[in-house]
Amino acid sequence: MAKRINILAAHGGTLPVANNGLKLSEIILIEKIEEDKRFKSLFTIDGNLLQRIADSMKLDNFDNSQPLHIWYMKDAEGNEHYILIDGYTRMQAAILAGLKSVPYFKHQFNNFEDAYRYALKLQVNRRNLEGIDLLKNIGELMGSDYIQGIKGNKNEAIGKELGVSEKTVERAHKVRTKASQDQIDRIELGKSSVNQVYNEILQQETVDEEASDEQRARLEDGKASIKDIYTEIKNNKKRSNTQSKTTESVPSITDDTTTDEVTSTEFDDISESISSLEDTPAALNFSHTDGKERPVVKPDNVPDFEEKVIKARQESYQEGYDDGYREGAGEFGEKLFCYALAEVSKGRTPEEVYHDITDFSGSELIKFQLSEENEAIIDTFNNHSL
């Protein structure tokens, strides 16, 4: 009987896999693959996904369309090394499934940084980096020679590598440098998002810098939380700004002047300001195009101011101005707010939502309808705000 030949062993543990003569990958014994913690630690292995892939491999073997990516190199003594740079979940699944060999692509790189950036591109093309993976890879890139050698905006460059916005990089970097160990642990366990921890850090910084002695005392006594004090500070600022603007715009109003005139004035002023912005969506342009004069009640510090107020009050109700413009704008603003809140709750950045809004026409936003899921989000927000 002829001696049986182990083809895999005869090729030194590797074997080309071809399709119509075109080399796609090679086969390698798992025992020859070397792990590197620098690559392994940068991307989290999901336990549930790992088990599903292992179960699939037990039935259908390894999917040759998803080979491992290996950095082939020789050390100073000439010893060969097959370092796994991408595919740690697939390799662990293959081991659980009892496989002895797997398909792989062989790569050669000049150094770790080149190999890492290649592996990173594979990950970014495959999924959105978030949570602890986002933090780890921002840290790795921030310390790389490639990023340090950039004279321009480093956050923007890192964002392009990771497929995220510059703002996302800024926030994640702040979390990396300012978050407590408890906050990092929550991100790693999936209990908190990077954005949630970022907001917690901002709240803490605001309270540290601006809280009154009375508020600090309540914090120490456990009678208020950081979030409670932050909300108080924020609301106090809003009230202060509102009072300041009211004082500047209407230094003196007679007893006959009602809040209708003040509200109408503020509405027109806001409308004019919005209309003048460069990237304002068409739906936000409240410029009047019907040729009719609209009252703008602004004190001129003249003796006949009272007459002007009375006249403005009468004119403000002409042609359904108050009902049409103010109520219409209010409905539009509410719908705009609901859209933005729903999109941000899905993980989109404020910048992405802003660009959506600037592309809206009025008719498109009017057609926008909240799903049941988004309605629940809005209800939760409203209840929390009460």
C-alpha positions in Angstrom: 0.0 0.0 0.0 1.3 3.4 -0.9 2.2 5.7 1.9 -0.3 8.4 2.6 1.1 11.9 2.5 -0.1 14.7 4.7 -0.3 17.5 2.2 -0.6 20.2 4.9 2.5 19.0 6.6 4.3 18.7 3.3 3.8 22.4 2.7 5.1 23.4 6.1 1.7 23.9 7.6 0.4 26.1 4.8 -1.5 25.4 1.6 -2.8 27.7 -1.1 -6.6 27.8 -1.5 -7.4 28.6 -5.1 -10.5 29.6 -7.1 -10.0 29.1 -10.9 -6.3 29.4 -10.4 -6.5 32.6 -8.5 -4.8 32.5 -5.1 -7.2 33.7 -2.4 -5.6 32.5 0.9 -3.5 29.8 2.5 -4.2 27.2 5.1 -2.2 27.2 8.4 -2.2 25.0 11.4 -3.6 26.9 14.4 -0.7 25.8 16.6 1.6 27.8 14.4 -0.3 31.1 15.0 1.0 33.5 17.6 -1.2 35.9 19.5 -0.1 39.4 20.4 -1.7 41.1 23.3 -1.2 44.5 21.6 -3.7 43.4 18.9 -5.8 41.1 21.0 -6.6 43.8 23.7 -7.7 46.5 21.2 -10.9 44.7 20.1 -13.3 43.1 22.5 -14.4 39.5 21.9 -18.2 39.2 22.4 -18.9 35.9 24.2 -22.3 35.4 22.6 -20.9 36.0 19.1 -18.0 33.7 19.8 -20.3 30.8 20.8 -22.5 31.3 17.7 -19.5 31.3 15.4 -18.1 28.2 17.1 -21.5 26.4 16.7 -21.6 27.3 13.1 -18.1 26.0 12.5 -19.0 22.7 14.1 -21.7 22.3 11.4 -20.1 24.0 8.3 -16.4 24.2 9.1 -14.5 27.5 8.8 -15.9 30.1 6.3 -13.1 30.5 3.8 -14.4 33.9 2.8 -13.5 35.2 6.2 -9.8 34.2 6.6 -7.5 35.4 9.5 -5.0 38.1 8.8 -1.5 37.3 9.9 1.7 39.3 10.0 4.5 37.1 8.7 8.0 38.1 9.9 11.4 36.7 10.7 13.4 37.6 13.8 17.1 38.4 14.1 17.9 34.7 14.3 15.9 33.9 11.2 13.0 32.2 13.0 9.6 32.6 11.3 6.6 34.1 13.2 3.0 34.1 12.2 1.4 36.9 14.3 -2.4 37.2 14.3 -3.4 40.8 13.8 -7.1 40.4 12.9 -9.5 37.5 13.5 -9.1 36.7 17.2 -12.8 35.9 17.6 -12.7 33.6 14.6 -9.6 31.8 15.8 -11.0 31.2 19.3 -14.2 29.9 17.7 -12.2 27.5 15.5 -10.4 26.2 18.6 -13.8 25.7 20.4 -15.1 23.9 17.3 -12.1 21.5 17.4 -10.6 22.7 14.1 -6.8 22.2 13.6 -6.3 24.5 10.7 -7.8 27.7 9.3 -7.5 29.9 6.2 -5.4 33.0 6.4 -3.9 35.9 4.5 -0.2 36.5 4.9 1.0 40.1 5.2 4.4 41.7 5.7 4.8 45.0 7.5 7.7 47.2 8.5 6.6 47.6 12.1 3.8 47.2 14.6 2.2 50.6 13.8 1.8 49.7 10.1 0.3 46.3 11.0 -2.0 47.9 13.6 -3.3 50.5 11.1 -4.1 47.8 8.6 -5.9 45.7 11.2 -7.8 48.8 12.3 -9.1 49.5 8.8 -10.4 46.0 8.6 -12.3 46.5 11.9 -13.6 49.9 10.9 -14.9 48.5 7.6 -16.6 45.7 9.5 -18.3 47.5 12.3 -18.7 50.8 14.2 -16.1 51.2 17.0 -17.7 52.2 20.2 -17.4 51.9 24.0 -14.1 50.6 25.4 -12.9 49.6 21.9 -13.2 53.2 20.8 -11.3 54.5 23.9 -8.5 51.9 23.5 -7.9 52.6 19.8 -8.0 56.4 20.3 -5.3 55.9 22.9 -3.3 53.7 20.6 -3.5 56.2 17.7 -2.9 59.2 20.0 0.5 57.8 20.9 1.5 56.6 17.4 4.3 58.2 15.4 1.9 58.7 12.5 -0.5 60.9 14.5 2.3 62.7 16.5 3.9 63.6 13.2 0.8 65.4 11.9 1.0 69.2 12.2 -2.6 69.8 11.7 -5.7 68.7 13.6 -4.8 65.4 15.3 -8.4 64.7 16.4 -9.6 65.0 12.8 -6.9 62.6 11.6 -7.8 60.1 14.3 -11.4 60.4 13.4 -10.7 59.5 9.7 -8.8 56.4 10.9 -11.6 55.3 13.1 -14.5 56.3 10.9 -15.9 58.8 13.5 -16.3 62.5 13.8 -13.7 64.9 15.2 -16.2 65.7 18.0 -16.5 62.1 18.9 -12.7 61.8 19.2 -12.6 65.0 21.4 -15.2 63.6 23.7 -13.7 60.1 23.9 -10.2 61.6 24.6 -11.7 63.6 27.5 -13.2 60.4 28.9 -9.9 58.6 28.5 -8.1 61.3 30.5 -10.7 62.4 33.0 -13.0 59.3 33.7 -12.8 57.5 37.0 -12.0 53.8 37.1 -15.7 53.1 38.0 -16.8 55.0 34.9 -14.3 53.1 32.7 -15.5 49.8 34.1 -19.1 50.8 33.3 -18.2 51.5 29.7 -16.3 48.2 29.5 -19.3 46.3 30.8 -21.6 48.1 28.5 -23.5 49.7 31.3 -22.7 53.2 30.1 -21.8 54.7 26.8 -18.8 57.0 26.2 -21.2 59.9 25.6 -23.0 59.3 29.0 -19.7 59.3 30.9 -18.6 62.4 29.0 -21.7 64.2 30.1 -21.1 63.0 33.7 -17.6 64.5 33.5 -18.9 67.8 32.2 -21.5 68.0 35.0 -18.8 67.3 37.6 -16.5 70.0 36.2 -19.3 72.5 36.2 -20.3 71.8 39.8 -16.6 71.9 40.9 -16.2 75.3 39.3 -19.6 77.0 39.8 -21.5 75.5 42.8 -22.3 77.8 45.7 -21.4 77.0 49.3 -25.0 76.0 50.0 -25.0 73.6 47.0 -21.7 72.1 48.1 -23.0 71.6 51.6 -26.1 69.7 50.2 -23.7 67.5 48.1 -21.6 66.6 51.2 -24.7 65.8 53.2 -26.1 63.6 50.5 -29.2 65.8 50.0 -28.4 66.4 46.3 -26.5 64.7 43.5 -24.0 66.1 41.0 -26.8 66.0 38.4 -29.2 67.9 40.7 -26.7 70.7 41.4 -25.7 70.8 37.7 -29.3 71.2 36.7 -29.8 74.0 39.2 -26.7 75.9 37.9 -27.9 75.5 34.4 -31.5 76.7 35.2 -30.1 79.6 37.1 -28.1 80.7 34.1 -31.1 80.4 31.9 -33.2 82.6 34.2 -30.4 85.1 34.5 -30.0 85.4 30.8 -33.7 85.7 30.2 -34.0 88.4 32.8 -31.0 90.2 31.3 -32.4 90.1 27.8 -35.8 91.3 28.9 -34.3 94.2 30.7 -32.2 95.2 27.7 -35.0 94.9 25.2 -37.8 96.5 27.2 -36.3 99.0 29.8 -39.8 100.5 30.6 -43.3 99.3 29.7 -46.5 101.0 30.8 -49.1 99.2 32.8 -51.3 98.9 29.7 -48.6 96.8 27.9 -49.4 93.1 28.1 -47.2 90.1 27.6 -48.6 89.7 24.1 -46.5 92.6 22.8 -43.4 91.4 24.5 -43.9 87.9 23.1 -44.5 89.2 19.6 -41.4 91.3 19.8 -39.2 88.4 20.9 -40.7 86.2 18.2 -40.0 88.7 15.4 -36.4 89.3 16.7 -35.7 85.6 16.8 -37.2 85.1 13.3 -35.1 87.9 11.8 -31.9 86.5 13.5 -32.6 83.0 12.3 -33.3 84.2 8.8 -29.9 85.9 8.6 -27.9 82.7 9.4 -26.0 81.3 6.5 -26.8 77.6 6.9 -30.4 78.1 8.1 -32.7 75.5 6.5 -35.4 77.0 4.3 -38.1 75.8 6.7 -36.7 78.0 9.4 -36.9 81.2 7.4 -39.8 83.2 8.8 -39.2 86.2 6.5 -42.6 87.7 5.4 -43.1 87.6 1.7 -46.7 88.9 1.5 -45.8 92.5 1.5 -47.7 93.3 4.7 -46.1 95.2 7.6 -45.5 93.2 10.8 -45.3 95.0 14.1 -42.0 95.1 15.9 -42.6 96.6 19.3 -39.3 98.3 20.3 -39.2 101.2 22.8 -37.7 104.3 21.2 -37.5 106.2 24.5 -39.9 108.9 23.2 -43.0 110.4 24.8 -45.4 108.8 22.4 -44.2 105.3 23.3 -47.5 104.4 25.0 -49.4 105.1 21.7 -47.0 103.0 19.8 -47.6 100.1 22.2 -51.3 100.4 21.8 -51.1 100.6 18.0 -48.7 97.6 17.9 -51.2 95.6 20.0 -54.0 96.3 17.6 -51.9 95.5 14.5 -50.4 92.3 16.0 -53.7 90.5 15.5 -54.2 91.5 11.9 -54.6 88.7 9.3 -54.3 86.0 12.0 -50.7 86.9 12.5 -50.5 85.7 16.1 -52.2 82.4 15.5 -50.5 81.8 12.1 -46.9 82.6 12.7 -46.4 82.0 16.4 -48.5 78.8 16.7 -47.1 77.5 13.4 -43.5 78.2 14.5 -44.2 76.6 17.8 -45.5 73.4 16.2 -42.6 73.4 13.8 -40.1 73.9 16.6 -41.6 71.0 18.6 -41.4 68.7 15.7 -37.8 69.8 15.0 -36.9 69.1 18.6 -38.5 65.7 18.6 -36.6 64.7 15.5 -33.3 65.8 16.9 -33.9 64.1 20.3 -34.9 60.8 18.6 -31.8 60.8 16.3 -29.4 61.6 19.1 -30.9 58.8 21.2 -29.9 56.4 18.5 -26.3 57.3 18.9 -25.9 59.9 16.2 -23.8 63.0 16.9 -25.3 66.5 17.3 -23.3 67.5 14.2 -24.9 64.8 12.1 -28.3 65.8 13.2 -27.6 69.4 12.5 -26.5 68.7 9.0 -29.7 66.7 8.5 -31.8 69.7 9.7 -29.9 72.2 7.4 -30.9 70.0 4.4 -34.6 69.8 5.4 -37.3 71.6 3.5 -40.4 72.6 5.4 -42.5 69.9 3.7 -40.0 67.2 4.5 -40.0 68.0 8.2 -43.8 68.3 8.3 -44.0 64.7 6.9 -41.7 63.4 9.7 -43.6 61.1 11.9 -42.3 59.6 15.2 -42.2 55.8 15.5 -43.6 54.2 18.6 -40.1 53.7 19.8 -39.2 57.4 19.3 -42.5 58.4 21.0 -41.5 56.5 24.0 -38.1 58.3 24.0 -39.9 61.7 23.8 -42.3 60.7 26.6 -39.4 59.6 28.8 -37.6 62.9 28.2 -40.8 64.9 29.0 -41.4 63.0 32.2 -37.8 63.5 33.3 -38.0 67.2 32.6 -41.1 67.8 34.7 
